[in-house]
Amino acid sequence: MSTAPPAAPATRLPRFLLLLSVFLCAACGLVYELALTALGSYLLGNSVLQTSVVISVMVFAMGVGSLAAKPLRHRPVGSFAVIEGLLALVGGLSVLTLYVLFAWLRVYTPAMIVIAFVVGVLIGAEIPLLMTLLQRIRRQEADSAVADMFAVDYIGALLGGLCFPLLLLPTFGQLKGALVVGAVNAVAGVIVVLWIFRRQVRRVVRGALLAGVAGVLAVLGTAYAFAEDIEVTARQQLYRDPIVRAESTPYQEIVLTREATFTGERDLRLFLNGDLQFSSVDEYRYHEALVHPALSGARSSVLVLGGGDALAVREVLRYRDVRDVTLVDLDPAMTRLARSFAPLRELNGDALADPRVDVVNADAFTWLRDATRTYDAVVIDFPDPDTAALAKLYSVEFYHLLSGVLSDDSRVVVQGGSPFFAPKTFWSIAASIERAGYAVTPYQVDVPSFGNWGFLAATPRGTPDGTGPGRAPLELSADAPPLRFLDVDVLRAAAVFPVDRRPREVRPSTLMDPAVLEYTRHEWQAY
């Protein structure tokens, strides 16, 4: 069996630089893919669908690009430089372009497919040309060259996959992160290759290609300089009221708006990934209904899952006999805003500064697996289950884990969405809690900014009614603080559902069958 001869010293540096270019280009290519996936998940939700569409389109396009690159192998240096310049430009501007199209023209999916296809074609054209260039430096057996090329390519993809969530998003954000990667792509893919093969390219061609790269870098640099202004202007198109604070985190896009209402109040609103979480005009209705029924029994220790805005914690702290509160919220940016953003801190009563409160930034599902202590009351205030990551927090398995931190007399309240707008979702959540062995009592209230909204009171041991685990207590404590909305009569009436909102035949939601995700996407799509 023949083997490739050892590399001559004169070929080692060019070969190393070319493989370094492969490494960096592979990292950039994967970042483009992840950036398109993340943007679609932020803007449209349904992360599984967004991921599937982006990956399938790009992989198909990569095959097209590989075939299209065959005629270009006769001029591999110039062709590769042009392809990398185009890839840097299209990939670097992809997120900014899609965000602007979504905000101003309300066009996203068709544009995303076109951009994913173009980026995929350009990525697919890289490998055949790089193989040709590698063989120009030093001839070697095809299998050996392929092994070297793909090993470096896959390692580069690993780097890109790790850098995107751990470095690019936290440091630059989505828009600027893609622009930075585009610049790296241009330098690695064009300048390095032109330097390695400078003697094989005519001076005029080399000058034209370098001028093209300079133009690409100038466009990306200009876009970077104006990215924040473009983002702010585009984002404002998506919201009725003026935006007063916005942050893009590895987990979500946080937007706070504020505007005067017809009553003269300043209406502060929180949106996560475009979905309204509260309006300061009527949030007291939601949070009183969510918190106070859970605290109608023992309440020395309270667990709040979700609710990083600290409005639920505010209601919990109104009870002087609460000894400690643990708030578990995934996103540290959200709890940081609850502590430091003055309008939100004023609304939540600076709840997170109370010495009784312990804030834990962690995934609630994972945190529950390791939790050892028990709590008297649990308040669950997650966003609606419109992504796979959120659907697991409404699963039978999640409620089984929750039982590990409860005593027989603990009381739980779960926000369940709208029984009117999303009845299957609401009753699926109820079925999931019951399947996990809890007694459940559903109830509903009207919150003007949301409409009809539902909650589920649950306890590991209910009042037997002959049909299952029974009903969970639904009551207010005799020493509850003065409330603006909820009283005994309102709460009693809240447990009565009109005919069109009564239980449906639905599946409980599990990790392997996230029925609540299916119901949520179908029902809210109409609105």
VEXDREN-2710 file (C-alpha; in Angstrom, 1 decimal):
% VEXDREN-2710
k/r/px/py/pz
1/MET/0.0/0.0/0.0
2/SER/1.4/3.4/-1.0
3/THR/1.7/6.2/1.4
4/ALA/2.1/9.9/0.9
5/PRO/5.7/11.1/1.1
6/PRO/6.7/13.3/4.1
7/ALA/6.0/17.0/3.5
8/ALA/8.9/19.1/2.4
9/PRO/9.7/22.0/4.7
10/ALA/8.7/24.4/1.9
11/THR/5.2/23.0/1.9
12/ARG/4.6/22.7/5.6
13/LEU/3.7/26.4/6.2
14/PRO/1.4/26.8/3.2
15/ARG/-0.3/23.5/4.0
16/PHE/-0.7/24.5/7.6
17/LEU/-2.2/27.9/6.6
18/LEU/-4.6/26.3/4.1
19/LEU/-5.8/23.8/6.7
20/LEU/-6.2/26.7/9.2
21/SER/-8.3/28.4/6.6
22/VAL/-10.4/25.3/6.3
23/PHE/-10.8/25.2/10.1
24/LEU/-11.9/28.8/10.3
25/CYS/-14.3/28.6/7.3
26/ALA/-15.9/25.5/8.8
27/ALA/-16.4/27.3/12.1
28/CYS/-18.0/30.3/10.3
29/GLY/-20.3/28.1/8.2
30/LEU/-21.7/26.4/11.3
31/VAL/-22.2/29.8/13.0
32/TYR/-24.3/31.0/10.1
33/GLU/-26.4/27.9/10.4
34/LEU/-26.9/28.3/14.2
35/ALA/-27.6/32.1/13.8
36/LEU/-30.4/31.4/11.3
37/THR/-31.9/28.8/13.6
38/ALA/-31.7/30.9/16.7
39/LEU/-33.2/34.0/15.0
40/GLY/-36.1/32.0/13.7
41/SER/-36.7/30.5/17.2
42/TYR/-36.7/34.0/18.7
43/LEU/-39.0/35.6/16.2
44/LEU/-41.4/32.8/15.3
45/GLY/-41.0/30.2/18.1
46/ASN/-41.2/26.5/17.1
47/SER/-37.5/25.9/17.4
48/VAL/-37.8/22.3/16.2
49/LEU/-39.4/23.4/12.9
50/GLN/-36.9/26.3/12.5
51/THR/-33.9/24.0/13.1
52/SER/-35.3/21.4/10.7
53/VAL/-35.9/23.8/7.9
54/VAL/-32.5/25.6/8.2
55/ILE/-30.5/22.3/8.4
56/SER/-32.4/20.5/5.6
57/VAL/-32.2/23.5/3.2
58/MET/-28.6/24.1/3.9
59/VAL/-27.5/20.4/3.6
60/PHE/-29.4/20.1/0.3
61/ALA/-27.8/23.4/-0.9
62/MET/-24.4/22.1/0.1
63/GLY/-24.8/19.2/-2.3
64/VAL/-25.9/21.6/-5.0
65/GLY/-22.8/23.8/-4.3
66/SER/-20.5/20.8/-4.5
67/LEU/-21.8/19.9/-7.9
68/ALA/-21.7/23.5/-9.1
69/ALA/-18.1/23.9/-8.1
70/LYS/-16.8/21.2/-10.5
71/PRO/-16.2/23.6/-13.4
72/LEU/-14.4/26.0/-11.1
73/ARG/-11.6/23.6/-10.2
74/HIS/-9.6/24.8/-13.2
75/ARG/-9.3/28.2/-11.5
76/PRO/-9.5/27.2/-7.9
77/VAL/-7.7/30.1/-6.3
78/GLY/-9.7/32.9/-7.8
79/SER/-12.9/30.9/-7.6
80/PHE/-12.4/30.1/-3.9
81/ALA/-11.6/33.7/-3.1
82/VAL/-14.8/34.9/-4.8
83/ILE/-16.9/32.3/-3.1
84/GLU/-15.5/33.1/0.3
85/GLY/-16.1/36.8/-0.2
86/LEU/-19.7/36.2/-1.2
87/LEU/-20.2/33.8/1.7
88/ALA/-18.7/36.4/4.2
89/LEU/-21.0/39.0/2.8
90/VAL/-24.2/37.0/2.6
91/GLY/-23.6/35.1/5.9
92/GLY/-22.5/38.1/7.8
93/LEU/-25.5/40.2/6.7
94/SER/-28.0/37.3/7.0
95/VAL/-29.3/37.9/10.5
96/LEU/-29.5/41.7/10.0
97/THR/-31.3/41.3/6.7
98/LEU/-33.8/38.8/8.0
99/TYR/-34.6/40.9/11.1
100/VAL/-35.2/44.0/9.0
101/LEU/-37.4/42.1/6.6
102/PHE/-39.4/40.6/9.5
103/ALA/-39.9/43.9/11.3
104/TRP/-40.7/46.1/8.3
105/LEU/-42.1/43.8/5.7
106/ARG/-43.4/41.0/7.9
107/VAL/-41.5/38.6/5.6
108/TYR/-39.4/35.9/7.2
109/THR/-39.7/32.3/6.2
110/PRO/-39.4/32.7/2.4
111/ALA/-36.4/35.0/2.9
112/MET/-34.8/32.7/5.4
113/ILE/-35.1/29.7/3.0
114/VAL/-33.5/31.8/0.2
115/ILE/-30.6/32.9/2.4
116/ALA/-30.1/29.5/3.9
117/PHE/-30.0/28.0/0.4
118/VAL/-27.5/30.6/-0.9
119/VAL/-25.2/30.2/2.2
120/GLY/-25.5/26.4/1.8
121/VAL/-24.5/26.5/-1.9
122/LEU/-21.4/28.7/-1.1
123/ILE/-20.4/26.4/1.8
124/GLY/-20.8/23.3/-0.4
125/ALA/-18.6/24.8/-3.1
126/GLU/-15.7/25.2/-0.6
127/ILE/-14.7/21.6/-0.1
128/PRO/-14.0/20.6/-3.8
129/LEU/-12.0/23.8/-4.3
130/LEU/-10.1/23.3/-1.1
131/MET/-9.3/19.7/-2.1
132/THR/-7.8/21.0/-5.3
133/LEU/-5.8/23.7/-3.5
134/LEU/-4.5/21.2/-1.0
135/GLN/-3.3/18.9/-3.8
136/ARG/-1.5/21.9/-5.5
137/ILE/0.6/22.4/-2.4
138/ARG/1.6/18.7/-2.1
139/ARG/0.2/15.7/-4.0
140/GLN/-1.0/12.9/-1.7
141/GLU/-3.3/9.9/-1.9
142/ALA/-7.0/10.9/-2.2
143/ASP/-8.1/9.1/0.9
144/SER/-5.4/10.7/2.9
145/ALA/-6.3/14.2/1.6
146/VAL/-10.0/13.6/2.3
147/ALA/-9.2/12.5/5.8
148/ASP/-7.1/15.5/6.6
149/MET/-9.6/17.9/5.0
150/PHE/-12.7/16.5/6.8
151/ALA/-10.9/16.1/10.2
152/VAL/-10.0/19.8/10.2
153/ASP/-13.5/20.8/8.8
154/TYR/-15.3/18.9/11.6
155/ILE/-13.0/20.3/14.3
156/GLY/-13.7/23.8/13.0
157/ALA/-17.4/23.1/13.1
158/LEU/-17.0/22.1/16.8
159/LEU/-15.3/25.4/17.5
160/GLY/-18.1/27.3/15.7
161/GLY/-20.8/25.4/17.5
162/LEU/-19.3/26.1/20.9
163/CYS/-18.3/29.7/20.2
164/PHE/-21.8/30.7/19.1
165/PRO/-23.6/30.3/22.5
166/LEU/-20.6/30.8/24.8
167/LEU/-18.8/33.7/23.1
168/LEU/-20.5/35.4/20.2
169/LEU/-24.1/35.7/21.6
170/PRO/-23.0/37.0/25.1
171/THR/-20.3/39.3/23.7
172/PHE/-21.8/40.7/20.5
173/GLY/-25.4/39.6/20.3
174/GLN/-27.0/38.0/17.2
175/LEU/-26.7/40.9/14.7
176/LYS/-23.1/41.9/15.5
177/GLY/-22.0/38.4/16.1
178/ALA/-22.9/37.3/12.5
179/LEU/-21.1/40.4/11.2
180/VAL/-17.9/39.6/13.1
181/VAL/-18.0/36.0/11.8
182/GLY/-18.4/37.4/8.3
183/ALA/-15.3/39.4/8.7
184/VAL/-13.3/36.4/10.0
185/ASN/-14.6/34.4/7.1
186/ALA/-13.4/37.0/4.6
187/VAL/-9.9/37.2/6.1
188/ALA/-9.5/33.4/6.5
189/GLY/-11.0/32.4/3.3
190/VAL/-9.7/35.1/0.9
191/ILE/-6.6/36.8/2.2
192/VAL/-4.9/33.6/3.5
193/VAL/-5.5/31.7/0.3
194/LEU/-4.3/34.6/-1.8
195/TRP/-1.1/34.9/0.2
196/ILE/-0.4/31.2/-0.1
197/PHE/-1.0/31.1/-3.8
198/ARG/0.2/34.7/-4.6
199/ARG/2.6/33.5/-7.2
200/GLN/-0.1/31.6/-9.1
201/VAL/-2.4/34.5/-9.5
202/ARG/-1.8/37.4/-11.8
203/ARG/-1.2/40.8/-10.1
204/VAL/-4.3/42.3/-11.7
205/VAL/-6.5/39.4/-10.6
206/ARG/-5.0/39.4/-7.1
207/GLY/-5.5/43.2/-6.8
208/ALA/-9.1/42.9/-7.9
209/LEU/-9.8/40.1/-5.4
210/LEU/-8.2/42.0/-2.6
211/ALA/-10.2/45.1/-3.5
212/GLY/-13.3/42.9/-3.4
213/VAL/-12.4/41.7/0.1
214/ALA/-11.8/45.2/1.2
215/GLY/-15.3/46.1/-0.1
216/VAL/-16.8/43.2/1.8
217/LEU/-15.0/44.2/5.0
218/ALA/-16.1/47.8/4.5
219/VAL/-19.8/46.8/4.1
220/LEU/-19.6/44.5/7.2
221/GLY/-17.8/47.2/9.2
222/THR/-20.4/49.8/8.2
223/ALA/-23.2/47.4/9.1
224/TYR/-21.5/46.7/12.4
225/ALA/-21.2/50.5/13.2
226/PHE/-24.9/51.0/12.5
227/ALA/-26.2/47.6/13.8
228/GLU/-27.5/48.9/17.1
229/ASP/-29.4/51.8/15.5
230/ILE/-30.8/49.4/12.9
231/GLU/-31.8/46.9/15.6
232/VAL/-33.5/49.5/17.8
233/THR/-35.4/51.0/14.8
234/ALA/-36.5/47.6/13.5
235/ARG/-37.4/46.3/16.9
236/GLN/-39.7/49.3/17.5
237/GLN/-41.7/48.3/14.5
238/LEU/-42.8/45.2/16.3
239/TYR/-44.2/47.0/19.4
240/ARG/-47.0/49.5/19.9
241/ASP/-45.4/51.4/22.7
242/PRO/-41.9/52.9/23.0
243/ILE/-39.2/50.4/23.9
244/VAL/-37.4/51.5/27.1
245/ARG/-35.1/48.4/27.5
246/ALA/-34.2/45.5/25.3
247/GLU/-31.7/42.6/25.7
248/SER/-30.9/39.6/23.6
249/THR/-29.6/36.8/25.8
250/PRO/-28.6/33.2/25.0
251/TYR/-32.1/32.2/26.1
252/GLN/-34.5/34.8/24.8
253/GLU/-35.1/38.3/23.7
254/ILE/-36.3/40.6/26.5
255/VAL/-38.2/43.8/25.6
256/LEU/-39.7/46.3/28.0
257/THR/-42.1/48.9/26.7
258/ARG/-43.7/51.9/28.5
259/GLU/-46.4/54.3/27.5
260/ALA/-49.0/56.5/29.2
261/THR/-52.6/55.0/29.1
262/PHE/-55.9/56.8/28.9
263/THR/-56.0/56.7/32.7
264/GLY/-52.7/58.5/33.0
265/GLU/-50.9/55.5/34.3
266/ARG/-47.5/54.5/32.8
267/ASP/-48.1/51.1/31.3
268/LEU/-44.9/49.0/31.6
269/ARG/-45.0/45.8/29.5
270/LEU/-42.6/42.9/29.4
271/PHE/-42.3/40.8/26.3
272/LEU/-40.2/37.6/26.0
273/ASN/-39.5/36.6/22.4
274/GLY/-42.3/38.8/21.4
275/ASP/-44.9/37.3/23.7
276/LEU/-46.5/39.6/26.3
277/GLN/-45.8/38.5/29.9
278/PHE/-47.5/41.3/31.8
279/SER/-48.9/44.8/31.7
280/SER/-48.4/46.9/34.8
281/VAL/-52.0/48.2/34.4
282/ASP/-53.6/44.9/35.3
283/GLU/-50.8/42.5/36.3
284/TYR/-52.1/42.5/39.9
285/ARG/-55.1/40.5/38.7
286/TYR/-52.8/37.8/37.2
287/HIS/-50.4/37.6/40.1
288/GLU/-53.0/37.7/42.9
289/ALA/-54.8/34.8/41.2
290/LEU/-51.5/32.9/40.7
291/VAL/-49.9/33.4/44.2
292/HIS/-52.5/33.7/46.9
293/PRO/-54.4/30.4/46.5
294/ALA/-51.0/28.6/46.8
295/LEU/-50.3/30.4/50.1
296/SER/-53.6/29.5/51.7
297/GLY/-52.0/26.7/53.7
298/ALA/-48.6/26.4/55.2
299/ARG/-46.2/28.9/53.7
300/SER/-43.0/29.1/55.7
301/SER/-40.9/28.1/52.7
302/VAL/-42.0/29.0/49.2
303/LEU/-40.6/28.0/45.8
304/VAL/-41.2/30.1/42.7
305/LEU/-40.4/28.5/39.4
306/GLY/-40.1/31.1/36.5
307/GLY/-41.3/34.6/37.1
308/GLY/-37.9/36.2/36.9
309/ASP/-39.6/39.6/36.8
310/ALA/-40.2/39.1/40.6
311/LEU/-43.8/40.1/40.5
312/ALA/-44.9/36.7/41.9
313/VAL/-42.2/37.0/44.6
314/ARG/-43.6/40.4/45.5
315/GLU/-47.0/38.9/46.3
316/VAL/-45.4/36.0/48.3
317/LEU/-43.4/38.5/50.5
318/ARG/-46.7/40.2/51.5
319/TYR/-47.1/37.4/54.1
320/ARG/-44.9/38.1/57.1
321/ASP/-44.8/34.5/58.2
322/VAL/-43.0/33.5/55.0
323/ARG/-39.5/32.6/56.1
324/ASP/-37.7/32.0/52.9
325/VAL/-38.4/32.1/49.1
326/THR/-36.4/30.4/46.4
327/LEU/-36.8/31.8/42.9
328/VAL/-35.6/29.6/40.1
329/ASP/-35.4/31.4/36.7
330/LEU/-33.3/30.3/33.8
331/ASP/-32.1/33.7/32.5
332/PRO/-29.8/35.8/34.8
333/ALA/-30.4/38.8/32.5
334/MET/-34.1/38.7/33.5
335/THR/-33.5/38.6/37.3
336/ARG/-30.8/41.2/36.9
337/LEU/-33.3/43.5/35.3
338/ALA/-35.8/42.8/38.1
339/ARG/-33.1/44.0/40.5
340/SER/-31.7/47.0/38.6
341/PHE/-34.2/48.4/36.0
342/ALA/-35.9/51.1/38.0
343/PRO/-39.4/50.9/36.6
344/LEU/-39.5/47.1/37.0
345/ARG/-37.9/47.3/40.4
346/GLU/-40.5/49.8/41.5
347/LEU/-43.3/47.5/40.2
348/ASN/-42.0/44.4/42.0
349/GLY/-41.4/46.4/45.2
350/ASP/-37.6/45.6/45.0
351/ALA/-38.6/42.1/46.0
352/LEU/-35.2/40.5/45.1
353/ALA/-33.5/42.7/47.6
354/ASP/-35.4/41.1/50.5
355/PRO/-33.0/38.9/52.5
356/ARG/-35.6/36.1/52.6
357/VAL/-35.2/35.6/48.8
358/ASP/-32.6/33.4/47.2
359/VAL/-32.3/33.6/43.4
360/VAL/-31.1/30.6/41.5
361/ASN/-30.4/31.0/37.7
362/ALA/-30.9/27.5/36.4
363/ASP/-33.1/25.3/34.2
364/ALA/-36.0/24.3/36.5
365/PHE/-36.2/20.8/35.2
366/THR/-32.5/20.2/35.9
367/TRP/-32.6/22.0/39.2
368/LEU/-35.5/19.8/40.5
369/ARG/-33.5/16.7/39.8
370/ASP/-30.9/17.7/42.3
371/ALA/-33.1/19.5/44.8
372/THR/-33.3/17.9/48.3
373/ARG/-35.3/20.1/50.5
374/THR/-39.1/20.4/50.6
375/TYR/-41.4/23.5/50.3
376/ASP/-44.8/24.3/51.8
377/ALA/-46.0/26.1/48.6
378/VAL/-44.9/26.3/45.0
379/VAL/-45.8/28.9/42.4
380/ILE/-45.1/28.0/38.8
381/ASP/-45.0/30.9/36.4
382/PHE/-43.4/29.7/33.2
383/PRO/-44.2/31.3/29.7
384/ASP/-46.6/29.4/27.6
385/PRO/-45.3/26.1/26.2
386/ASP/-44.7/27.2/22.6
387/THR/-41.2/25.7/22.3
388/ALA/-39.7/22.2/23.1
389/ALA/-37.6/23.7/25.9
390/LEU/-40.7/25.1/27.6
391/ALA/-42.9/22.1/26.8
392/LYS/-40.8/19.9/29.1
393/LEU/-41.7/22.2/32.0
394/TYR/-45.3/21.2/31.5
395/SER/-44.7/17.5/31.2
396/VAL/-45.8/14.6/33.4
397/GLU/-42.1/13.9/34.1
398/PHE/-41.7/17.5/35.4
399/TYR/-44.5/17.2/37.8
400/HIS/-43.1/13.9/39.0
401/LEU/-39.9/15.7/39.8
402/LEU/-41.8/18.5/41.5
403/SER/-43.3/16.0/43.9
404/GLY/-39.8/15.4/45.3
405/VAL/-39.8/18.8/46.9
406/LEU/-43.3/18.6/48.3
407/SER/-44.8/17.3/51.5
408/ASP/-48.3/15.7/51.5
409/ASP/-49.8/19.1/52.5
410/SER/-47.9/21.3/50.1
411/ARG/-49.9/23.5/47.7
412/VAL/-49.0/24.3/44.1
413/VAL/-50.4/26.7/41.5
414/VAL/-49.5/26.5/37.9
415/GLN/-50.3/29.1/35.2
416/GLY/-52.0/27.3/32.5
417/GLY/-52.7/29.7/29.7
418/SER/-56.1/30.7/28.3
419/PRO/-59.0/28.2/28.6
420/PHE/-60.8/30.3/26.0
421/PHE/-58.1/30.9/23.4
422/ALA/-56.2/27.7/24.0
423/PRO/-58.5/25.2/25.7
424/LYS/-56.7/22.1/24.6
425/THR/-53.5/23.4/25.9
426/PHE/-55.1/24.3/29.3
427/TRP/-56.8/21.0/29.8
428/SER/-53.7/19.1/28.6
429/ILE/-51.7/20.8/31.4
430/ALA/-54.4/19.8/33.8
431/ALA/-54.3/16.2/32.5
432/SER/-50.5/16.1/32.9
433/ILE/-50.6/17.2/36.5
434/GLU/-53.3/14.7/37.3
435/ARG/-51.4/11.9/35.5
436/ALA/-48.5/12.7/37.8
437/GLY/-50.7/11.9/40.8
438/TYR/-51.9/15.3/42.0
439/ALA/-55.3/16.4/42.9
440/VAL/-56.2/19.4/40.6
441/THR/-58.7/22.2/40.7
442/PRO/-58.8/24.4/37.6
443/TYR/-59.9/28.1/37.8
444/GLN/-60.0/31.1/35.6
445/VAL/-60.0/34.9/35.8
446/ASP/-60.1/37.8/33.4
447/VAL/-57.0/39.8/32.8
448/PRO/-57.7/42.6/30.3
449/SER/-54.3/42.6/28.7
450/PHE/-54.4/38.8/28.2
451/GLY/-58.1/38.1/28.1
452/ASN/-59.5/35.0/29.9
453/TRP/-56.7/33.2/31.7
454/GLY/-56.5/30.0/33.6
455/PHE/-54.6/28.5/36.6
456/LEU/-54.4/25.0/38.1
457/ALA/-54.3/24.5/41.9
458/ALA/-52.7/21.2/42.8
459/THR/-51.7/19.2/45.8
460/PRO/-50.2/15.7/46.3
461/ARG/-53.2/14.8/48.5
462/GLY/-56.6/16.2/47.7
463/THR/-60.1/15.8/48.9
464/PRO/-61.4/12.4/47.6
465/ASP/-64.4/12.7/45.3
466/GLY/-64.7/9.1/44.2
467/THR/-63.4/9.8/40.7
468/GLY/-59.6/9.9/41.2
469/PRO/-57.1/11.8/43.4
470/GLY/-59.9/14.4/44.1
471/ARG/-59.9/18.2/44.2
472/ALA/-57.2/20.4/45.4
473/PRO/-58.2/23.1/48.0
474/LEU/-59.0/26.5/46.3
475/GLU/-59.2/29.1/49.0
476/LEU/-57.7/32.2/50.4
477/SER/-56.0/32.4/53.8
478/ALA/-58.0/34.0/56.5
479/ASP/-55.0/36.3/57.1
480/ALA/-54.3/37.1/53.5
481/PRO/-53.2/40.7/52.9
482/PRO/-55.7/43.2/51.4
483/LEU/-56.0/42.4/47.7
484/ARG/-57.1/44.7/44.8
485/PHE/-58.9/42.0/42.7
486/LEU/-59.3/38.6/44.4
487/ASP/-61.6/37.8/47.3
488/VAL/-63.4/34.7/48.5
489/ASP/-66.4/35.1/46.3
490/VAL/-64.3/35.9/43.2
491/LEU/-62.1/32.8/43.8
492/ARG/-65.2/30.6/44.3
493/ALA/-66.7/31.8/41.1
494/ALA/-63.4/31.4/39.3
495/ALA/-63.7/27.6/39.6
496/VAL/-66.9/27.6/37.6
497/PHE/-66.3/27.2/33.8
498/PRO/-68.9/28.0/31.2
499/VAL/-70.0/25.4/28.8
500/ASP/-67.5/26.4/26.0
501/ARG/-64.5/26.3/28.4
502/ARG/-65.1/23.0/30.2
503/PRO/-62.7/20.0/30.0
504/ARG/-61.8/18.6/26.6
505/GLU/-60.6/15.1/25.6
506/VAL/-56.9/15.8/25.3
507/ARG/-53.6/13.9/25.9
508/PRO/-51.4/14.6/28.8
509/SER/-48.0/15.9/27.8
510/THR/-44.8/13.9/28.3
511/LEU/-41.2/14.3/27.2
512/MET/-41.6/11.8/24.4
513/ASP/-45.1/13.0/23.4
514/PRO/-45.1/16.8/24.0
515/ALA/-48.8/17.1/23.3
516/VAL/-49.0/20.6/25.0
517/LEU/-46.6/21.9/22.4
518/GLU/-48.7/20.6/19.6
519/TYR/-51.9/22.1/21.1
520/THR/-50.2/25.5/21.8
521/ARG/-48.9/25.9/18.3
522/HIS/-52.2/25.0/16.7
523/GLU/-54.4/27.1/18.9
524/TRP/-52.4/30.3/19.2
525/GLN/-51.6/30.2/15.4
526/ALA/-55.1/31.6/14.9
527/TYR/-54.3/34.7/16.9
END
